Amino acid sequence: MFKFTGEKKVLGRSVLAAAALVGLLAFAATPRAYAHDDPYYKCQRRIAKADYKLHEAIERHGWYSRQANHARHELREERERCWNERHRWWDEDGHRWHSDRDWDDHDHDRH
């Protein structure tokens, strides 16, 4: 004749909280995979940053400005650095790796 709905709610909430805690601990214990652990990540990021700076310099100062020429030089240096370290270079505009040293230092000169 007595209804124990209050105890069932407490028991249900306790089970739900325990399950959530176990799930949280299970995911917290898994090893994390970071993109920057990839050996090519640093090269890709440096080239992407240099490419971005070149686009910004061209947009703000013009195609053949002193700033754009400096940014082209920086991009060429980053491509050379990656090539010397990894024998690959990242094409930010094409979003792909190249395994040949086939970049064009004036690839951003075309409008």
DSSP file (Angstrom, degrees, kcal/mol; ACC not computed):
  #  RESIDUE AA STRUCTURE BP1 BP2  ACC     N-H-->O    O-->H-N    N-H-->O    O-->H-N    TCO  KAPPA ALPHA  PHI   PSI    X-CA   Y-CA   Z-CA
    1    1 A M              0   0    0      0, 0.0     2,-0.4     0, 0.0     0, 0.0   0.000 360.0 360.0 360.0 -19.4    0.0    0.0    0.0
    2    2 A F        -     0   0    0      2,-0.0     2,-0.5     0, 0.0     0, 0.0  -0.729 360.0-143.5 -91.6 141.3    3.0    2.3    0.4
    3    3 A K        -     0   0    0     -2,-0.4     3,-0.3     1,-0.1     2,-0.1  -0.898   7.3-164.1-103.4 131.0    4.6    3.7   -2.7
    4    4 A F     >  +     0   0    0     -2,-0.5     4,-1.6     1,-0.2     5,-0.1  -0.291  42.6 133.1-106.7  45.7    8.4    4.1   -2.7
    5    5 A T  H  >  +     0   0    0      1,-0.2     4,-2.0     2,-0.2    -1,-0.2   0.838  68.7  58.2 -67.3 -32.2    8.7    6.4   -5.6
    6    6 A G  H  > S+     0   0    0     -3,-0.3     4,-1.9     1,-0.2    -1,-0.2   0.910 107.0  46.4 -64.5 -42.1   11.1    8.7   -3.7
    7    7 A E  H  > S+     0   0    0      1,-0.2     4,-2.5     2,-0.2    -1,-0.2   0.862 110.5  53.5 -69.0 -34.8   13.6    6.0   -3.1
    8    8 A K  H  X S+     0   0    0     -4,-1.6     4,-2.7     2,-0.2    -1,-0.2   0.882 107.9  50.8 -66.9 -37.6   13.4    4.8   -6.7
    9    9 A K  H  X S+     0   0    0     -4,-2.0     4,-2.5     2,-0.2     5,-0.2   0.922 111.8  46.6 -65.6 -43.2   14.2    8.4   -7.9
   10   10 A V  H  X S+     0   0    0     -4,-1.9     4,-2.2     2,-0.2    -2,-0.2   0.920 114.1  47.8 -64.7 -43.4   17.2    8.6   -5.7
   11   11 A L  H  X S+     0   0    0     -4,-2.5     4,-2.3     2,-0.2    -2,-0.2   0.912 112.4  49.5 -63.7 -42.7   18.4    5.2   -6.7
   12   12 A G  H  X S+     0   0    0     -4,-2.7     4,-2.2     1,-0.2    -2,-0.2   0.901 112.0  47.7 -63.2 -42.7   17.9    6.1  -10.4
   13   13 A R  H  X S+     0   0    0     -4,-2.5     4,-2.6     2,-0.2    -1,-0.2   0.875 110.9  51.7 -67.2 -37.2   19.8    9.3  -10.1
   14   14 A S  H  X S+     0   0    0     -4,-2.2     4,-2.4     2,-0.2    -2,-0.2   0.913 110.7  47.5 -65.7 -42.4   22.6    7.6   -8.2
   15   15 A V  H  X S+     0   0    0     -4,-2.3     4,-2.4     2,-0.2    -2,-0.2   0.911 113.2  49.0 -64.6 -42.0   23.0    5.0  -10.9
   16   16 A L  H  X S+     0   0    0     -4,-2.2     4,-2.2     2,-0.2    -2,-0.2   0.911 112.3  47.8 -63.9 -43.3   22.9    7.7  -13.6
   17   17 A A  H  X S+     0   0    0     -4,-2.6     4,-2.2     2,-0.2    -2,-0.2   0.896 112.0  50.0 -65.0 -40.6   25.6    9.7  -11.8
   18   18 A A  H  X S+     0   0    0     -4,-2.4     4,-2.4     2,-0.2    -2,-0.2   0.899 110.6  49.6 -64.9 -40.8   27.8    6.7  -11.3
   19   19 A A  H  X S+     0   0    0     -4,-2.4     4,-2.4     2,-0.2    -2,-0.2   0.903 110.8  49.7 -65.3 -40.9   27.5    5.8  -15.0
   20   20 A A  H  X S+     0   0    0     -4,-2.2     4,-2.4     2,-0.2    -2,-0.2   0.901 111.2  49.6 -64.0 -40.5   28.4    9.3  -16.0
   21   21 A L  H  X S+     0   0    0     -4,-2.2     4,-2.5     2,-0.2    -2,-0.2   0.910 110.8  48.8 -65.1 -43.0   31.4    9.2  -13.7
   22   22 A V  H  X S+     0   0    0     -4,-2.4     4,-2.1     2,-0.2    -2,-0.2   0.913 112.3  49.3 -63.3 -42.3   32.6    5.9  -15.1
   23   23 A G  H  X S+     0   0    0     -4,-2.4     4,-2.0     2,-0.2    -2,-0.2   0.906 111.0  49.5 -63.1 -42.3   32.2    7.2  -18.6
   24   24 A L  H  X S+     0   0    0     -4,-2.4     4,-2.2     1,-0.2    -2,-0.2   0.920 112.3  47.3 -62.6 -45.1   34.1   10.4  -17.8
   25   25 A L  H  X S+     0   0    0     -4,-2.5     4,-1.3     1,-0.2    -1,-0.2   0.853 109.1  55.1 -66.2 -34.4   37.0    8.4  -16.2
   26   26 A A  H  < S+     0   0    0     -4,-2.1     4,-0.4     1,-0.2    -1,-0.2   0.914 113.1  40.9 -65.7 -42.3   37.1    6.0  -19.1
   27   27 A F  H >< S+     0   0    0     -4,-2.0     3,-0.6     1,-0.2    -2,-0.2   0.828 112.0  55.4 -75.9 -31.1   37.6    8.9  -21.6
   28   28 A A  H 3< S+     0   0    0     -4,-2.2    -1,-0.2     1,-0.2    -2,-0.2   0.773 104.9  54.4 -70.4 -25.4   40.0   10.8  -19.4
   29   29 A A  T 3< S+     0   0    0     -4,-1.3    -1,-0.2    -5,-0.2    -2,-0.2   0.614  85.7  99.8 -85.3 -12.9   42.2    7.8  -19.1
   30   30 A T  S <  S-     0   0    0     -3,-0.6     2,-0.1    -4,-0.4    -3,-0.0  -0.487  83.8-105.3 -75.4 144.6   42.6    7.3  -22.9
   31   31 A P        -     0   0    0      0, 0.0     2,-0.4     0, 0.0    -1,-0.1  -0.403  34.9-123.5 -68.2 145.2   45.8    8.7  -24.5
   32   32 A R        -     0   0    0     -2,-0.1     2,-0.7    -4,-0.1    -4,-0.0  -0.708  11.9-145.5 -93.4 139.9   45.4   11.9  -26.4
   33   33 A A        -     0   0    0     -2,-0.4     2,-0.4     3,-0.0     3,-0.0  -0.919  18.3-164.7-104.4 115.9   46.5   12.1  -30.0
   34   34 A Y    >   -     0   0    0     -2,-0.7     3,-1.3     1,-0.1     4,-0.3  -0.801  22.6-139.6-102.6 142.2   47.8   15.6  -30.9
   35   35 A A  G >  S+     0   0    0     -2,-0.4     3,-1.9     1,-0.3     6,-0.2   0.853 102.1  64.0 -65.4 -33.5   48.2   16.8  -34.4
   36   36 A H  G 3  S+     0   0    0      1,-0.3    -1,-0.3     5,-0.1     6,-0.2   0.518  86.6  71.8 -74.3  -0.9   51.5   18.5  -33.4
   37   37 A D  G <  S+     0   0    0     -3,-1.3    -1,-0.3     4,-0.1    -2,-0.2   0.647  75.2 101.7 -79.1 -16.4   53.0   15.0  -32.7
   38   38 A D  S X> S-     0   0    0     -3,-1.9     3,-1.6    -4,-0.3     4,-0.5  -0.511  78.7-135.4 -66.5 129.8   53.0   14.5  -36.5
   39   39 A P  T 34 S+     0   0    0      0, 0.0     4,-0.3     0, 0.0     3,-0.2   0.746 104.4  48.8 -63.1 -21.4   56.5   15.0  -37.7
   40   40 A Y  T 3> S+     0   0    0      1,-0.2     4,-2.5     2,-0.1     5,-0.2   0.515  86.8  89.8 -92.8  -5.9   55.3   17.1  -40.6
   41   41 A Y  H <> S+     0   0    0     -3,-1.6     4,-2.8    -6,-0.2     5,-0.2   0.911  85.4  49.1 -60.2 -46.8   53.0   19.3  -38.5
   42   42 A K  H  X S+     0   0    0     -4,-0.5     4,-2.5     1,-0.2    -1,-0.2   0.910 112.3  48.2 -64.1 -41.5   55.6   22.0  -37.8
   43   43 A C  H  > S+     0   0    0     -4,-0.3     4,-2.4     2,-0.2     5,-0.3   0.936 112.5  49.1 -61.3 -45.5   56.6   22.3  -41.4
   44   44 A Q  H  X S+     0   0    0     -4,-2.5     4,-2.5     1,-0.2    -2,-0.2   0.920 112.6  47.2 -61.2 -44.4   53.0   22.6  -42.4
   45   45 A R  H  X S+     0   0    0     -4,-2.8     4,-2.3     2,-0.2    -1,-0.2   0.896 111.7  50.1 -66.6 -40.3   52.2   25.2  -39.8
   46   46 A R  H  X S+     0   0    0     -4,-2.5     4,-2.3    -5,-0.2    -1,-0.2   0.920 114.0  44.7 -65.0 -42.7   55.3   27.3  -40.7
   47   47 A I  H  X S+     0   0    0     -4,-2.4     4,-2.8     2,-0.2     5,-0.2   0.911 112.5  51.8 -67.9 -41.1   54.5   27.3  -44.4
   48   48 A A  H  X S+     0   0    0     -4,-2.5     4,-2.3    -5,-0.3    -2,-0.2   0.902 111.2  48.0 -61.3 -40.5   50.8   28.0  -43.8
   49   49 A K  H  X S+     0   0    0     -4,-2.3     4,-2.3     2,-0.2    -2,-0.2   0.920 112.9  47.1 -66.9 -44.0   51.8   31.0  -41.6
   50   50 A A  H  X S+     0   0    0     -4,-2.3     4,-2.0     2,-0.2    25,-0.2   0.895 112.4  50.7 -64.5 -39.7   54.3   32.3  -44.2
   51   51 A D  H  X S+     0   0    0     -4,-2.8     4,-2.3     2,-0.2    -2,-0.2   0.905 109.8  50.4 -64.0 -42.0   51.7   31.8  -47.0
   52   52 A Y  H  X S+     0   0    0     -4,-2.3     4,-2.5     1,-0.2    -2,-0.2   0.922 109.3  51.1 -61.3 -44.6   49.1   33.7  -44.9
   53   53 A K  H  X S+     0   0    0     -4,-2.3     4,-2.5     1,-0.2    -1,-0.2   0.871 109.1  51.7 -63.2 -36.2   51.5   36.6  -44.4
   54   54 A L  H  X S+     0   0    0     -4,-2.0     4,-2.5    17,-0.2    -1,-0.2   0.938 109.8  48.3 -65.1 -45.6   52.2   36.8  -48.1
   55   55 A H  H  X S+     0   0    0     -4,-2.3     4,-2.4     1,-0.2    -2,-0.2   0.910 113.1  48.8 -60.1 -41.9   48.5   37.0  -48.9
   56   56 A E  H  X S+     0   0    0     -4,-2.5     4,-2.6     2,-0.2     5,-0.3   0.918 111.0  49.5 -64.2 -43.8   48.1   39.7  -46.3
   57   57 A A  H  X>S+     0   0    0     -4,-2.5     4,-2.8     1,-0.2     5,-0.5   0.906 112.2  48.0 -63.2 -41.7   51.0   41.7  -47.6
   58   58 A I  H  X5S+     0   0    0     -4,-2.5     4,-1.7     3,-0.2    -1,-0.2   0.926 113.8  47.2 -64.1 -44.1   49.7   41.5  -51.2
   59   59 A E  H  <5S+     0   0    0     -4,-2.4    -2,-0.2    -5,-0.2    -1,-0.2   0.897 121.5  35.3 -65.3 -40.6   46.2   42.5  -50.1
   60   60 A R  H  <5S+     0   0    0     -4,-2.6    -2,-0.2    -5,-0.2    -1,-0.2   0.835 134.1  18.9 -84.5 -33.6   47.4   45.4  -48.0
   61   61 A H  H  <5S-     0   0    0     -4,-2.8    -3,-0.2    -5,-0.3    -2,-0.2   0.541 108.5 -98.3-121.7  -9.0   50.4   46.7  -50.0
   62   62 A G    ><< -     0   0    0     -4,-1.7     3,-1.0    -5,-0.5    -1,-0.2  -0.244  39.8 -72.4 108.1 162.9   50.1   45.4  -53.5
   63   63 A W  T 3  S+     0   0    0      1,-0.3    -1,-0.1    -2,-0.1    -5,-0.1   0.863 127.4  28.9 -61.7 -41.6   51.5   42.6  -55.6
   64   64 A Y  T 3  S+     0   0    0     -3,-0.1    -1,-0.3    -6,-0.1    -2,-0.1  -0.009  89.0 132.8-115.3  29.5   55.0   43.9  -56.0
   65   65 A S  S <> S-     0   0    0     -3,-1.0     4,-2.4     1,-0.1     5,-0.2  -0.270  70.6-109.2 -74.7 165.3   55.4   45.9  -52.8
   66   66 A R  H  > S+     0   0    0      1,-0.2     4,-2.1     2,-0.2     5,-0.1   0.889 120.8  51.8 -59.9 -40.3   58.5   45.7  -50.5
   67   67 A Q  H  > S+     0   0    0      2,-0.2     4,-2.3     1,-0.2    -1,-0.2   0.893 109.6  48.4 -65.8 -41.2   56.3   43.9  -47.9
   68   68 A A  H  > S+     0   0    0    -11,-0.3     4,-2.4    -6,-0.2    -1,-0.2   0.897 110.7  51.1 -67.0 -40.1   55.1   41.3  -50.5
   69   69 A N  H  X S+     0   0    0     -4,-2.4     4,-2.0     2,-0.2    -2,-0.2   0.901 110.5  49.3 -63.6 -39.5   58.6   40.7  -51.7
   70   70 A H  H  X S+     0   0    0     -4,-2.1     4,-2.3     2,-0.2    -2,-0.2   0.917 111.1  49.5 -63.8 -42.9   59.8   40.1  -48.1
   71   71 A A  H  X S+     0   0    0     -4,-2.3     4,-2.4     2,-0.2   -17,-0.2   0.870 108.9  52.9 -65.4 -36.8   56.8   37.7  -47.5
   72   72 A R  H  X S+     0   0    0     -4,-2.4     4,-2.5     2,-0.2    -1,-0.2   0.916 108.9  50.2 -61.9 -42.3   57.7   35.8  -50.7
   73   73 A H  H  X S+     0   0    0     -4,-2.0     4,-2.3     2,-0.2    -2,-0.2   0.913 110.6  49.0 -61.7 -44.0   61.3   35.5  -49.4
   74   74 A E  H  X S+     0   0    0     -4,-2.3     4,-2.2     2,-0.2    -2,-0.2   0.899 111.2  49.7 -63.5 -41.4   60.0   34.2  -46.1
   75   75 A L  H  X S+     0   0    0     -4,-2.4     4,-2.4   -25,-0.2    -2,-0.2   0.919 110.1  50.7 -63.8 -43.2   57.7   31.7  -47.8
   76   76 A R  H  X S+     0   0    0     -4,-2.5     4,-2.4     1,-0.2    -2,-0.2   0.904 109.9  51.0 -60.7 -41.6   60.6   30.5  -50.0
   77   77 A E  H  X S+     0   0    0     -4,-2.3     4,-2.6     2,-0.2    -1,-0.2   0.898 110.1  48.7 -63.4 -40.8   62.8   30.0  -46.9
   78   78 A E  H  X S+     0   0    0     -4,-2.2     4,-2.5     2,-0.2     5,-0.2   0.897 111.2  49.8 -67.3 -39.5   60.1   28.0  -45.1
   79   79 A R  H  X S+     0   0    0     -4,-2.4     4,-2.4     2,-0.2    -2,-0.2   0.930 112.4  47.9 -63.1 -43.8   59.7   25.8  -48.1
   80   80 A E  H  X S+     0   0    0     -4,-2.4     4,-2.8     2,-0.2    -2,-0.2   0.912 110.5  52.4 -61.0 -43.4   63.4   25.3  -48.4
   81   81 A R  H  X S+     0   0    0     -4,-2.6     4,-2.1     1,-0.2    -2,-0.2   0.930 111.6  44.9 -61.1 -46.7   63.6   24.5  -44.6
   82   82 A C  H  X>S+     0   0    0     -4,-2.5     4,-3.3     1,-0.2     6,-0.7   0.903 112.6  52.2 -64.2 -40.1   60.9   21.8  -44.9
   83   83 A W  H  X5S+     0   0    0     -4,-2.4     4,-1.6    -5,-0.2    -2,-0.2   0.923 111.7  46.1 -62.0 -43.0   62.5   20.4  -48.0
   84   84 A N  H  <5S+     0   0    0     -4,-2.8    -1,-0.2     1,-0.2    -2,-0.2   0.847 120.7  39.1 -68.4 -33.7   65.9   20.1  -46.2
   85   85 A E  H  <5S+     0   0    0     -4,-2.1    -2,-0.2    -5,-0.2    -1,-0.2   0.888 137.9   7.9 -81.9 -41.4   64.3   18.6  -43.1
   86   86 A R  H  <5S-     0   0    0     -4,-3.3    -3,-0.2     2,-0.3    -2,-0.2   0.480  86.3-122.1-124.1  -7.5   61.7   16.2  -44.6
   87   87 A H  S  <<S+     0   0    0     -4,-1.6     2,-0.3    -5,-0.7    -4,-0.2   0.841  87.3  88.4  57.0  34.5   62.1   16.2  -48.4
   88   88 A R        -     0   0    0     -6,-0.7    -2,-0.3    -9,-0.1     2,-0.3  -0.967  58.4-161.5-148.6 157.2   58.6   17.3  -48.6
   89   89 A W  E     -A   98   0A   0      9,-1.8     9,-2.7    -2,-0.3     2,-0.4  -0.994  20.4-120.3-144.3 150.5   56.9   20.7  -48.6
   90   90 A W  E     -A   97   0A   0     -2,-0.3     2,-0.9     7,-0.2     7,-0.2  -0.737  10.5-151.4 -94.8 130.3   53.3   21.8  -48.0
   91   91 A D  E  >> -A   96   0A   0      5,-3.0     4,-1.5    -2,-0.4     5,-1.4  -0.870  11.8-172.5 -98.3 101.7   51.3   23.6  -50.6
   92   92 A E  T  45S+     0   0    0     -2,-0.9    -1,-0.2     1,-0.2   -44,-0.1   0.872  83.4  49.2 -66.1 -37.9   48.9   25.7  -48.6
   93   93 A D  T  45S+     0   0    0      1,-0.2    -1,-0.2    -3,-0.1    -2,-0.1   0.867 120.8  35.7 -71.6 -34.7   46.8   26.8  -51.5
   94   94 A G  T  45S-     0   0    0      2,-0.2    -2,-0.2     0, 0.0    -1,-0.2   0.546 101.8-135.2 -91.8  -8.7   46.4   23.3  -52.9
   95   95 A H  T  <5 +     0   0    0     -4,-1.5     2,-0.3     1,-0.2    -3,-0.2   0.932  65.8 103.8  51.7  53.8   46.2   21.7  -49.3
   96   96 A R  E   <S-A   91   0A   0     -5,-1.4    -5,-3.0    -7,-0.0     2,-0.3  -0.991  70.8-109.3-156.1 159.9   48.6   18.9  -50.2
   97   97 A W  E     -A   90   0A   0     -2,-0.3     2,-0.4    -7,-0.2    -7,-0.2  -0.666  25.6-151.1 -88.6 145.7   52.1   17.7  -49.6
   98   98 A H  E     -A   89   0A   0     -9,-2.7    -9,-1.8    -2,-0.3     5,-0.1  -0.963  11.5-168.2-116.0 136.4   54.6   17.7  -52.5
   99   99 A S  S    S+     0   0    0     -2,-0.4     2,-0.4   -11,-0.2    -1,-0.1   0.382  71.7  72.3-103.2   2.2   57.5   15.2  -52.6
  100  100 A D  S    S-     0   0    0    -11,-0.1     2,-2.2     2,-0.0   -11,-0.1  -0.884  88.3-120.0-112.4 149.1   59.3   17.0  -55.4
  101  101 A R  S    S+     0   0    0     -2,-0.4    -2,-0.0     1,-0.2   -13,-0.0  -0.504  70.6 128.9 -83.7  71.4   61.1   20.2  -55.1
  102  102 A D        +     0   0    0     -2,-2.2    -1,-0.2     2,-0.1     2,-0.1   0.050  22.9 134.6-119.4  23.6   58.8   21.8  -57.7
  103  103 A W        -     0   0    0     -3,-0.1     2,-0.5   -27,-0.1   -12,-0.0  -0.399  49.0-134.0 -76.1 156.8   57.5   25.0  -56.1
  104  104 A D    >   -     0   0    0      1,-0.1     3,-1.8    -2,-0.1     4,-0.2  -0.948   2.6-150.0-110.0 120.6   57.4   28.2  -58.0
  105  105 A D  T 3  S+     0   0    0     -2,-0.5     3,-0.2     1,-0.3   -29,-0.1   0.702 100.4  45.2 -64.0 -17.3   58.8   31.2  -56.1
  106  106 A H  T >  S+     0   0    0      1,-0.1     3,-1.7     2,-0.1     4,-0.4   0.018  73.2 119.3-113.5  26.8   56.4   33.4  -58.0
  107  107 A D  T <  S+     0   0    0     -3,-1.8     3,-0.3     1,-0.3    -1,-0.1   0.705  77.8  50.5 -67.2 -17.7   53.3   31.3  -57.7
  108  108 A H  T 3  S+     0   0    0     -3,-0.2    -1,-0.3    -4,-0.2    -2,-0.1   0.392  89.8  81.7 -97.9   3.5   51.5   34.1  -55.9
  109  109 A D  S <  S+     0   0    0     -3,-1.7     2,-0.4     2,-0.0    -1,-0.2   0.724  72.4  87.1 -80.0 -20.8   52.3   36.7  -58.5
  110  110 A R              0   0    0     -4,-0.4     0, 0.0    -3,-0.3     0, 0.0  -0.628 360.0 360.0 -81.3 133.8   49.5   35.7  -60.8
  111  111 A H              0   0    0     -2,-0.4    -1,-0.1     0, 0.0    -2,-0.0   0.459 360.0 360.0 -95.6 360.0   46.2   37.4  -60.1
